[in-house]
Amino acid sequence: MMLLSPMPSWLKPGRAHVVVVVADSGETEAVPQRAKPAATQEMIARRMDAMARIRGMDPYRDIEDPVAWQRETRQDRPLPGRE
């Protein structure tokens, strides 16, 4: 094992033995399990309806060439730390 902190001068260049003692109090608290949220049929239906409405709006109808649009969008955005 290598210690990353500087050792006292009186200990160099010898070896150091590190002993770790973990005290067990014998009492362990049970960690409550979190319930995983599950989507109900109503939630799924609402999401599907919302997605259908978004598809109906066709938000990308003005984009003729998606590759060129994406390239232009990336060039317009300044990257942090790269001014």
Kinemage of the C-alpha trace (Angstrom):
@kinemage 1
@onewidth
@group {chain A} dominant
@subgroup {mainchain}
@vectorlist {calphas} color= white
{ca met a 1} P 0.000 0.000 0.000
{ca met a 2} L 1.279 3.452 -0.870
{ca leu a 3} L 0.498 6.470 1.259
{ca leu a 4} L -0.038 9.633 -0.730
{ca ser a 5} L 0.544 12.022 2.148
{ca pro a 6} L 4.120 13.020 3.067
{ca met a 7} L 5.703 10.873 5.748
{ca pro a 8} L 7.627 12.406 8.662
{ca ser a 9} L 11.371 12.672 8.053
{ca trp a 10} L 12.152 10.329 10.955
{ca leu a 11} L 10.145 7.550 9.246
{ca lys a 12} L 11.820 7.742 5.839
{ca pro a 13} L 13.089 5.531 4.152
{ca gly a 14} L 11.681 2.795 6.368
{ca arg a 15} L 8.354 1.114 6.079
{ca ala a 16} L 5.164 2.076 7.818
{ca his a 17} L 2.574 -0.409 8.992
{ca val a 18} L -0.962 0.898 9.031
{ca val a 19} L -3.551 -0.793 11.200
{ca val a 20} L -7.219 0.024 10.700
{ca val a 21} L -9.713 -0.992 13.348
{ca val a 22} L -13.383 -0.878 12.514
{ca ala a 23} L -15.541 -0.923 15.590
{ca asp a 24} L -18.858 -2.680 15.195
{ca ser a 25} L -21.487 -1.480 17.612
{ca gly a 26} L -23.631 -4.489 16.833
{ca glu a 27} L -26.554 -2.269 15.951
{ca thr a 28} L -27.341 -1.989 12.300
{ca glu a 29} L -30.122 0.152 10.996
{ca ala a 30} L -32.094 -1.283 8.169
{ca val a 31} L -31.946 0.981 5.157
{ca pro a 32} L -35.464 1.323 3.786
{ca gln a 33} L -35.805 0.219 0.188
{ca arg a 34} L -37.077 2.942 -2.089
{ca ala a 35} L -40.049 1.979 -4.140
{ca lys a 36} L -39.396 2.197 -7.854
{ca pro a 37} L -42.018 4.371 -9.488
{ca ala a 38} L -44.131 2.500 -11.979
{ca ala a 39} L -46.047 4.151 -14.775
{ca thr a 40} L -49.769 3.532 -14.623
{ca gln a 41} L -51.840 2.911 -17.737
{ca glu a 42} L -53.243 6.428 -17.407
{ca met a 43} L -49.743 7.927 -17.334
{ca ile a 44} L -48.708 5.930 -20.392
{ca ala a 45} L -51.836 7.009 -22.260
{ca arg a 46} L -51.183 10.685 -21.399
{ca arg a 47} L -47.579 10.411 -22.594
{ca met a 48} L -48.621 8.759 -25.834
{ca asp a 49} L -51.225 11.475 -26.384
{ca ala a 50} L -48.641 14.201 -25.748
{ca met a 51} L -46.204 12.589 -28.190
{ca ala a 52} L -48.938 12.330 -30.825
{ca arg a 53} L -49.705 16.031 -30.406
{ca ile a 54} L -46.013 16.913 -30.769
{ca arg a 55} L -45.783 14.805 -33.931
{ca gly a 56} L -48.858 16.618 -35.226
{ca met a 57} L -47.164 19.984 -34.718
{ca asp a 58} L -44.192 18.805 -36.817
{ca pro a 59} L -41.688 21.110 -35.092
{ca tyr a 60} L -38.912 20.304 -37.588
{ca arg a 61} L -40.885 20.934 -40.781
{ca asp a 62} L -38.700 23.908 -41.749
{ca ile a 63} L -35.504 21.848 -41.742
{ca glu a 64} L -34.765 20.657 -45.255
{ca asp a 65} L -31.302 19.180 -44.639
{ca pro a 66} L -30.970 17.825 -41.061
{ca val a 67} L -27.216 17.225 -41.377
{ca ala a 68} L -26.518 20.794 -42.516
{ca trp a 69} L -28.868 22.169 -39.829
{ca gln a 70} L -27.054 20.222 -37.120
{ca arg a 71} L -23.641 21.333 -38.411
{ca glu a 72} L -24.742 24.985 -38.378
{ca thr a 73} L -26.234 24.644 -34.910
{ca arg a 74} L -23.018 23.207 -33.525
{ca gln a 75} L -20.891 25.949 -35.079
{ca asp a 76} L -23.087 28.721 -33.674
{ca arg a 77} L -22.761 27.442 -30.118
{ca pro a 78} L -19.629 28.616 -28.264
{ca leu a 79} L -17.944 25.775 -26.423
{ca pro a 80} L -17.109 26.519 -22.775
{ca gly a 81} L -13.410 27.139 -22.169
{ca arg a 82} L -12.641 27.277 -25.906
{ca glu a 83} L -13.181 30.937 -26.738
